[in-house]
Amino acid sequence: MAARPLVARQPNERLQALIQEASCSNAGLARRVNICGAEHGLDFRYDKTSVARWLRGQQPRGRAPAIIAEALGRKLGRTVTLDEIGMANGKNLASGVGLQFAPTVPGAVEQVCELWRSDVGRRDFLAGSTVASSALVEPSRDWLITAPDEQVARTSGARVGRADVEAVEAMTRALADLDHRFGGGHVRPVVVHYLNSVVSGLLSGAYREAVGRALFGAVARLTELAGYMAVDTGQPGLAQRYYIQALRLAQAAGDRPYGGYVLAAGMSHLAATLGTPREISQLARAALEGTRGRVPPRALAMFHAAEARGHALMGELRSCQAAAGQALSAMERAEAAPASGDDPAWIGHFDRAYLADELAHCHRDLRQPRAAVERAEEALAGHPERRTRRRAIGLLLLADAQLQQRDIEHACHTGTKAAELLAGLRSDRGTEYLDEFRERLTPYAKEPVVRDFSARLDVSAAA
């Protein structure tokens, strides 16, 4: 692929340093870039010679630099920017679209509609955007201290009624179901086009106060779903922008509990994906503080479980146990409530199986394999078949725990079942779990069962 030189053709020392940090060969990086590019629909055919040219100062054209950064980020387990790999090339990657918690409702509408337009238009600054930890936490502070919006009603534009709100809610349910079954790669383009072509028109229409609040609530939920799908397609910087806007839309809806959900289920889990554990706990604590006395036990269980994840990643055993205990107590209260309880629709999916899944992560990260196995098996027993991605991730959690017990044969068997499920998905998140499991198998690479497992995956990937 044609390339353009950097100024004065200086050796790319930044890229060299990152390759060394990742313990990656030139050929290995080329292979990872080709695989990552294929997942984005790009036919890259780089080899070790290509990487050598990059190190001498050449820069590939188009989206290749962003894919190189993403491939290295996956290997390192953190976000890597174009600047870090020496390929920013003067681009303005600091565009603020979607990163602000707008102070007014009209500003919030303008901000989120511009984000949707930019996403549909595949703007370069979105494709290469990265996550800043401060930009994850700062909106939660704005949400905590901002006064409720006094009114959201509009008098100009096409009339928007309850039926329009119900249509958005129905679309969200349908798209969420497709996402669970097939992965965000299949569904996210549909979500973004619907937001840009239909929902933006509704927000710009005329609606009474009650309809407007309900509309903002429905759009907040669909925007949060789009953020989750961005995570699932390997675009954390884009997900961050969607989550911030979902938080602001929830504020406009007057839905404080759902704002807490965005922090704990969306932004906190994004921080977990990026390996920034302190932010995980901070966001979960903000959700708990900002919704105190206003959320049902099931939501509290989720918020406490998110906090436990952060403590586990930081190795804080007692704090993790305390948060996990609070999560379990809250779930018991939720299950003891009447079947017609007051759970809002957005938390109804968080059942005992989801909680077990979260706690399995905690035990794995604390290197408590026996407890991790128990919780992972509990989660798998409770997840219905339609939760394909969640079941695949649960299987890989179980495989990780089995490997920590040095039960290599069962770990590979469980990993194979997970890979079979992932073969029917387009889920970057699931693929990352599988790649991490394969990395953990490296010390046992000479074992026959590990060689067979790796060979099957390689054949499947080639097919």
C-alpha positions as CSV (number, residue, x, y, z in Angstrom):
1,M,0.0,0.0,0.0
2,A,1.3,3.5,-0.9
3,A,2.8,5.4,1.9
4,R,3.9,9.0,2.5
5,P,7.0,10.0,4.4
6,L,7.1,11.8,7.7
7,V,8.8,15.2,7.8
8,A,12.6,14.7,7.1
9,R,12.0,10.9,7.2
10,Q,13.0,10.6,10.8
11,P,13.1,7.0,12.2
12,N,9.8,6.3,14.1
13,E,11.3,5.8,17.6
14,R,7.8,6.0,19.2
15,L,6.6,3.0,17.2
16,Q,9.8,1.1,17.9
17,A,9.4,1.7,21.7
18,L,5.8,0.5,21.6
19,I,6.7,-2.6,19.6
20,Q,9.3,-3.4,22.2
21,E,6.9,-2.8,25.1
22,A,4.4,-5.1,23.5
23,S,7.1,-7.8,23.0
24,C,6.0,-8.1,19.4
25,S,8.0,-9.0,16.4
26,N,7.6,-7.0,13.1
27,A,5.9,-10.0,11.5
28,G,3.7,-10.4,14.6
29,L,2.6,-6.8,14.4
30,A,1.9,-7.0,10.7
31,R,-0.3,-10.1,11.3
32,R,-2.2,-8.3,14.1
33,V,-2.8,-5.3,11.9
34,N,-4.1,-7.4,9.0
35,I,-6.5,-9.2,11.3
36,C,-7.7,-6.0,13.0
37,G,-8.1,-4.4,9.6
38,A,-10.2,-7.3,8.3
39,E,-12.5,-6.9,11.3
40,H,-13.1,-3.3,10.0
41,G,-13.7,-4.5,6.4
42,L,-10.2,-3.5,5.2
43,D,-8.0,-5.8,3.1
44,F,-4.5,-5.2,4.5
45,R,-1.6,-7.4,3.4
46,Y,1.2,-6.0,5.5
47,D,4.3,-8.1,6.3
48,K,7.5,-7.6,8.3
49,T,8.9,-5.5,5.5
50,S,6.0,-3.1,5.8
51,V,6.6,-2.7,9.5
52,A,10.3,-2.0,8.8
53,R,9.3,0.8,6.5
54,W,7.1,2.3,9.2
55,L,10.0,2.2,11.6
56,R,12.2,4.1,9.0
57,G,9.6,6.9,9.0
58,Q,7.0,6.0,6.3
59,Q,3.4,6.4,7.2
60,P,0.6,4.3,5.6
61,R,-2.4,6.1,4.2
62,G,-6.0,6.2,5.1
63,R,-7.2,4.4,8.2
64,A,-4.1,2.2,8.5
65,P,-2.5,4.3,11.3
66,A,-5.6,4.0,13.5
67,I,-5.7,0.2,12.9
68,I,-2.0,0.0,13.8
69,A,-2.7,1.8,17.1
70,E,-5.7,-0.4,17.8
71,A,-3.7,-3.6,17.1
72,L,-0.9,-2.5,19.5
73,G,-3.5,-1.4,22.0
74,R,-5.0,-4.9,22.1
75,K,-1.6,-6.5,22.6
76,L,-0.7,-4.0,25.4
77,G,-4.2,-4.1,27.0
78,R,-4.7,-0.4,26.9
79,T,-5.6,2.4,24.5
80,V,-2.9,3.5,22.2
81,T,-3.1,6.9,20.4
82,L,-1.8,7.9,16.9
83,D,0.5,10.3,18.6
84,E,2.0,7.4,20.7
85,I,2.9,5.5,17.5
86,G,4.3,8.6,15.8
87,M,1.6,8.7,13.2
88,A,-0.6,11.7,14.2
89,N,0.7,13.6,11.2
90,G,-0.7,16.9,12.4
91,K,-4.3,15.7,12.6
92,N,-6.6,17.3,15.1
93,L,-7.6,14.3,17.2
94,A,-8.9,16.4,20.1
95,S,-12.3,17.3,18.6
96,G,-14.7,17.9,21.4
97,V,-17.8,16.5,19.7
98,G,-19.7,14.4,22.2
99,L,-17.3,14.9,25.0
100,Q,-19.2,17.7,26.8
101,F,-22.0,17.5,29.3
102,A,-23.9,20.4,27.8
103,P,-25.3,23.0,30.3
104,T,-28.6,23.4,28.5
105,V,-31.2,21.2,26.9
106,P,-30.8,22.8,23.4
107,G,-27.1,22.5,23.7
108,A,-27.5,18.8,24.6
109,V,-29.7,18.2,21.5
110,E,-27.2,20.0,19.3
111,Q,-24.3,18.0,20.8
112,V,-25.8,14.6,20.4
113,C,-27.1,15.2,16.9
114,E,-23.7,16.4,15.8
115,L,-22.2,13.2,17.2
116,W,-24.7,11.1,15.2
117,R,-24.0,13.0,12.0
118,S,-20.2,12.7,12.5
119,D,-20.6,8.9,13.2
120,V,-22.7,8.3,10.1
121,G,-20.2,10.4,8.1
122,R,-17.3,8.3,9.4
123,R,-15.4,11.5,10.4
124,D,-11.7,10.8,10.9
125,F,-11.4,12.3,14.3
126,L,-14.0,9.7,15.6
127,A,-12.3,6.8,13.9
128,G,-9.0,7.6,15.6
129,S,-10.4,8.9,18.9
130,T,-9.1,7.6,22.2
131,V,-10.4,7.6,25.7
132,A,-9.2,10.1,28.3
133,S,-9.7,8.9,31.9
134,S,-10.5,12.5,33.0
135,A,-13.2,12.7,30.3
136,L,-14.8,9.6,31.8
137,V,-15.0,10.9,35.3
138,E,-15.6,14.6,34.8
139,P,-19.1,14.2,33.2
140,S,-20.1,12.2,36.3
141,R,-19.2,15.2,38.4
142,D,-21.2,17.5,36.2
143,W,-24.1,15.1,36.5
144,L,-23.8,15.0,40.3
145,I,-23.9,18.8,40.7
146,T,-26.0,20.0,37.8
147,A,-29.5,21.2,38.8
148,P,-32.5,19.4,37.1
149,D,-33.6,20.9,33.7
150,E,-36.6,23.1,34.4
151,Q,-38.3,22.3,31.1
152,V,-37.7,20.5,27.8
153,A,-40.9,21.2,25.9
154,R,-40.7,22.7,22.4
155,T,-43.3,24.5,20.3
156,S,-41.7,24.6,16.9
157,G,-41.3,21.7,14.4
158,A,-43.3,18.6,13.5
159,R,-45.6,17.4,16.2
160,V,-44.2,14.5,18.3
161,G,-46.5,12.3,20.4
162,R,-46.5,9.3,22.6
163,A,-46.6,6.9,19.6
164,D,-43.3,8.3,18.5
165,V,-41.8,7.6,21.9
166,E,-43.2,4.1,21.9
167,A,-41.6,3.5,18.5
168,V,-38.2,4.5,19.7
169,E,-38.6,2.2,22.8
170,A,-39.7,-0.7,20.6
171,M,-36.8,-0.2,18.2
172,T,-34.4,-0.2,21.2
173,R,-35.8,-3.5,22.5
174,A,-35.5,-5.1,19.1
175,L,-32.0,-3.8,18.4
176,A,-30.8,-4.8,21.9
177,D,-32.0,-8.4,21.3
178,L,-30.2,-8.6,17.9
179,D,-27.1,-7.2,19.6
180,H,-27.2,-9.9,22.3
181,R,-27.6,-12.7,19.7
182,F,-25.3,-11.5,16.9
183,G,-22.9,-8.9,18.3
184,G,-22.6,-5.2,17.8
185,G,-20.8,-5.5,14.5
186,H,-24.0,-6.6,12.8
187,V,-26.3,-4.1,14.4
188,R,-24.4,-0.8,15.2
189,P,-24.7,0.7,11.7
190,V,-28.5,0.3,11.9
191,V,-28.6,2.0,15.3
192,V,-26.5,4.9,14.2
193,H,-28.4,5.5,11.0
194,Y,-31.8,5.3,12.9
195,L,-30.5,7.9,15.4
196,N,-29.3,10.2,12.8
197,S,-32.2,9.9,10.3
198,V,-35.2,9.5,12.6
199,V,-34.5,10.3,16.2
200,S,-32.7,13.6,15.5
201,G,-35.9,14.8,13.8
202,L,-38.0,13.8,16.8
203,L,-35.7,15.8,19.2
204,S,-36.1,18.8,16.9
205,G,-39.9,18.5,16.8
206,A,-42.6,20.0,19.0
207,Y,-43.6,18.2,22.1
208,R,-45.3,18.8,25.4
209,E,-43.4,18.6,28.6
210,A,-44.4,15.0,29.6
211,V,-43.8,13.7,26.0
212,G,-40.5,15.5,25.9
213,R,-39.3,13.9,29.1
214,A,-40.3,10.5,27.9
215,L,-38.7,11.1,24.5
216,F,-35.4,12.1,26.1
217,G,-35.5,9.0,28.3
218,A,-36.1,6.7,25.3
219,V,-33.3,8.4,23.3
220,A,-30.9,8.1,26.3
221,R,-31.4,4.3,26.3
222,L,-30.8,3.9,22.6
223,T,-27.8,6.2,22.7
224,E,-26.4,4.1,25.6
225,L,-26.9,1.0,23.5
226,A,-25.0,2.6,20.6
227,G,-22.2,3.3,23.1
228,Y,-22.1,-0.4,24.2
229,M,-22.0,-1.5,20.6
230,A,-19.1,0.9,20.0
231,V,-17.2,-1.0,22.8
232,D,-18.2,-4.3,21.2
233,T,-16.8,-3.2,17.8
234,G,-13.4,-2.0,19.3
235,Q,-14.1,1.8,19.3
236,P,-13.8,2.8,23.0
237,G,-13.2,6.5,22.2
238,L,-16.4,6.6,20.3
239,A,-18.2,4.7,23.0
240,Q,-17.1,7.3,25.6
241,R,-18.8,10.1,23.6
242,Y,-22.0,8.1,23.3
243,Y,-22.0,7.4,27.0
244,I,-21.5,11.0,28.0
245,Q,-24.4,12.0,25.8
246,A,-26.6,9.3,27.1
247,L,-25.9,10.6,30.6
248,R,-26.9,14.1,29.5
249,L,-30.1,12.9,27.8
250,A,-31.0,11.0,31.0
251,Q,-30.6,14.3,32.9
252,A,-33.0,16.0,30.4
253,A,-35.5,13.2,30.9
254,G,-35.4,13.8,34.7
255,D,-34.4,10.2,35.1
256,R,-31.8,10.2,37.8
257,P,-31.7,6.4,38.2
258,Y,-31.0,5.8,34.6
259,G,-28.1,8.3,34.7
260,G,-26.7,6.1,37.5
261,Y,-27.1,3.1,35.2
262,V,-25.1,4.8,32.4
263,L,-22.3,5.5,34.8
264,A,-22.2,2.0,36.4
265,A,-23.2,-0.2,33.4
266,G,-21.7,1.9,30.6
267,M,-18.9,4.1,31.6
268,S,-17.6,2.0,34.4
269,H,-17.5,-1.1,32.2
270,L,-15.7,0.9,29.6
271,A,-13.1,1.8,32.2
272,A,-12.8,-1.9,33.0
273,T,-12.2,-2.7,29.3
274,L,-9.4,-0.1,29.3
275,G,-7.8,-1.4,32.5
276,T,-8.3,1.8,34.5
277,P,-9.6,0.3,37.8
278,R,-9.7,3.4,39.9
279,E,-12.1,5.1,37.4
280,I,-14.3,1.9,37.6
281,S,-14.9,2.4,41.3
282,Q,-15.2,6.2,41.1
283,L,-17.9,5.9,38.5
284,A,-19.8,3.3,40.4
285,R,-19.6,5.4,43.6
286,A,-20.9,8.4,41.7
287,A,-23.8,6.3,40.5
288,L,-24.5,5.2,44.1
289,E,-24.2,8.7,45.5
290,G,-26.3,10.4,42.7
291,T,-29.2,8.0,43.0
292,R,-29.2,7.5,46.8
293,G,-32.7,6.5,47.9
294,R,-34.1,6.6,44.3
295,V,-33.2,3.2,42.8
296,P,-34.6,-0.3,43.4
297,P,-32.5,-3.0,44.9
298,R,-31.8,-4.6,41.5
299,A,-30.1,-1.5,40.3
300,L,-28.2,-1.2,43.6
301,A,-26.9,-4.7,43.0
302,M,-25.5,-3.7,39.6
303,F,-23.9,-0.5,41.0
304,H,-22.2,-2.3,43.9
305,A,-21.1,-5.1,41.5
306,A,-19.4,-2.5,39.3
307,E,-17.6,-1.0,42.3
308,A,-16.4,-4.5,43.3
309,R,-14.9,-5.0,39.8
310,G,-12.7,-1.9,40.3
311,H,-11.5,-3.0,43.7
312,A,-10.7,-6.5,42.4
313,L,-8.6,-5.1,39.6
314,M,-6.7,-3.0,42.1
315,G,-6.2,-6.0,44.3
316,E,-8.2,-4.5,47.2
317,L,-9.6,-7.7,48.6
318,R,-11.5,-6.3,51.6
319,S,-13.1,-3.5,49.7
320,C,-14.1,-5.9,46.9
321,Q,-15.6,-8.3,49.4
322,A,-17.6,-5.5,51.0
323,A,-19.0,-4.2,47.7
324,A,-19.7,-7.8,46.5
325,G,-21.6,-8.5,49.8
326,Q,-23.7,-5.4,49.3
327,A,-24.5,-6.4,45.7
328,L,-25.6,-9.9,46.9
329,S,-27.8,-8.4,49.6
330,A,-29.4,-6.0,47.2
331,M,-30.1,-8.9,44.8
332,E,-31.7,-10.9,47.5
333,R,-34.0,-8.0,48.3
334,A,-34.9,-7.6,44.7
335,E,-35.7,-11.3,44.3
336,A,-37.8,-11.2,47.5
337,A,-39.9,-8.4,46.1
338,P,-43.3,-9.2,44.4
339,A,-43.2,-10.2,40.8
340,S,-44.9,-6.9,39.8
341,G,-42.1,-4.9,41.5
342,D,-41.0,-1.4,40.6
343,D,-38.0,-2.3,38.5
344,P,-37.7,-0.1,35.4
345,A,-37.3,-1.8,32.1
346,W,-33.6,-0.9,31.7
347,I,-32.6,-2.9,34.8
348,G,-34.9,-5.9,34.3
349,H,-32.2,-7.9,32.5
350,F,-29.8,-7.8,35.5
351,D,-30.6,-11.0,37.2
352,R,-28.7,-13.5,39.4
353,A,-26.8,-14.8,36.3
354,Y,-25.5,-11.3,35.4
355,L,-24.4,-10.7,39.0
356,A,-22.6,-14.1,39.1
357,D,-20.9,-13.1,35.9
358,E,-19.6,-9.8,37.5
359,L,-18.5,-11.6,40.6
360,A,-16.7,-14.3,38.5
361,H,-14.6,-11.4,37.0
362,C,-13.8,-10.3,40.5
363,H,-12.6,-13.7,41.7
364,R,-10.6,-14.2,38.5
365,D,-8.8,-10.9,38.9
366,L,-8.1,-11.6,42.6
367,R,-6.8,-15.1,41.6
368,Q,-9.4,-17.0,43.5
369,P,-10.0,-19.7,40.9
370,R,-12.3,-22.0,42.9
371,A,-14.7,-19.2,43.6
372,A,-14.4,-17.9,40.0
373,V,-15.3,-21.4,38.7
374,E,-18.4,-21.5,40.9
375,R,-19.6,-18.1,39.9
376,A,-18.9,-18.6,36.2
377,E,-20.8,-21.9,36.3
378,E,-23.7,-20.2,38.1
379,A,-23.8,-17.5,35.5
380,L,-23.8,-20.0,32.6
381,A,-26.6,-22.0,34.2
382,G,-28.7,-18.8,34.4
383,H,-28.0,-17.1,31.0
384,P,-30.6,-18.2,28.4
385,E,-29.4,-19.3,25.0
386,R,-30.3,-16.0,23.4
387,R,-27.6,-14.2,25.4
388,T,-25.0,-15.6,23.0
389,R,-22.2,-13.1,23.6
390,R,-22.7,-13.2,27.3
391,R,-22.5,-17.0,27.3
392,A,-19.3,-16.9,25.3
393,I,-17.7,-14.5,27.7
394,G,-18.9,-16.6,30.6
395,L,-17.3,-19.6,29.1
396,L,-14.0,-17.8,28.7
397,L,-14.2,-16.6,32.3
398,L,-14.7,-20.3,33.3
399,A,-11.8,-21.3,31.1
400,D,-9.5,-18.6,32.7
401,A,-10.5,-19.9,36.2
402,Q,-9.8,-23.5,35.2
403,L,-6.4,-22.5,33.8
404,Q,-5.6,-20.8,37.1
405,Q,-6.3,-24.2,38.7
406,R,-3.9,-25.7,36.2
407,D,-6.7,-27.8,34.8
408,I,-5.4,-27.2,31.3
409,E,-7.5,-29.9,29.5
410,H,-10.8,-28.6,30.8
411,A,-9.7,-25.0,30.2
412,C,-9.0,-25.7,26.5
413,H,-12.3,-27.7,26.2
414,T,-14.2,-24.8,27.7
415,G,-12.4,-22.3,25.5
416,T,-13.3,-24.3,22.4
417,K,-17.0,-24.1,23.3
418,A,-16.6,-20.3,23.7
419,A,-14.8,-20.0,20.3
420,E,-17.7,-21.9,18.6
421,L,-20.2,-19.4,20.0
422,L,-18.0,-16.5,19.0
423,A,-17.8,-17.8,15.4
424,G,-21.4,-16.8,14.9
425,L,-20.9,-13.3,16.4
426,R,-19.3,-10.0,15.2
427,S,-18.1,-9.0,18.6
428,D,-14.7,-7.4,19.2
429,R,-15.3,-7.7,22.9
430,G,-15.7,-11.4,22.7
431,T,-12.7,-11.7,20.5
432,E,-10.6,-9.8,23.0
433,Y,-11.6,-12.3,25.8
434,L,-10.5,-15.1,23.5
435,D,-7.2,-13.5,22.6
436,E,-6.5,-12.9,26.3
437,F,-7.2,-16.5,27.1
438,R,-4.8,-17.6,24.3
439,E,-2.1,-15.3,25.8
440,R,-2.6,-17.0,29.2
441,L,-2.0,-20.4,27.6
442,T,1.4,-19.3,26.4
443,P,3.3,-20.9,29.3
444,Y,1.7,-24.2,28.4
445,A,2.2,-24.0,24.6
446,K,4.1,-27.3,24.4
447,E,1.2,-29.3,25.9
448,P,-0.6,-31.4,23.3
449,V,-4.0,-30.2,24.3
450,V,-2.9,-26.5,23.9
451,R,-1.4,-27.2,20.5
452,D,-4.6,-28.8,19.4
453,F,-6.7,-25.9,20.7
454,S,-4.5,-23.3,19.0
455,A,-4.5,-25.3,15.7
456,R,-8.3,-25.5,15.7
457,L,-8.6,-21.7,16.3
458,D,-6.1,-21.0,13.5
459,V,-8.0,-23.2,11.1
460,S,-11.2,-21.5,12.0
461,A,-9.7,-18.1,11.6
462,A,-8.3,-19.0,8.2
463,A,-11.7,-20.3,7.1
